């Protein structure tokens, strides 16, 4: 019940921040929407918002992970711009398999999303049992080992596991 109320309150606050108005019809619609979504998703959330561990993970997320992700996105954007603007475009795109030692569902999801967010790479498939990612990359020949996964793996482990 505590988890349900937490999810409901969070969803409703996010809704109020999003609409930025206090019209009664919209508030009632937000209450019903938050209530329905809370009923649907309450069994899928495995966190306790009031535990100290969750708050520490949020702080680590914003201090460690977000800056790392933004740096990698900027570096990948610059690299892609150099490829696109070069007079001779010699790219050999293709698929590569990368392995990870991440165990948690959230960790693996964050890794897949991080890879997809960086320009030039796209997570195509994840084999959960093997911990293997199939990634499409613009420059297949330049990928060495688990290079793509290693950019994020250590930071994700620190934050989410």
PyMOL commands that set and color helices and strands:
alter all, ss='L'
color gray80, all
select helices_A, chain A and resi 2-19+24-41+52-85+105-117+140-142+147-160
alter helices_A, ss='H'
color red, helices_A
select strands_A, chain A and resi 94-99+121-127+132-137
alter strands_A, ss='S'
color yellow, strands_A
deselect
rebuild
show_as cartoon
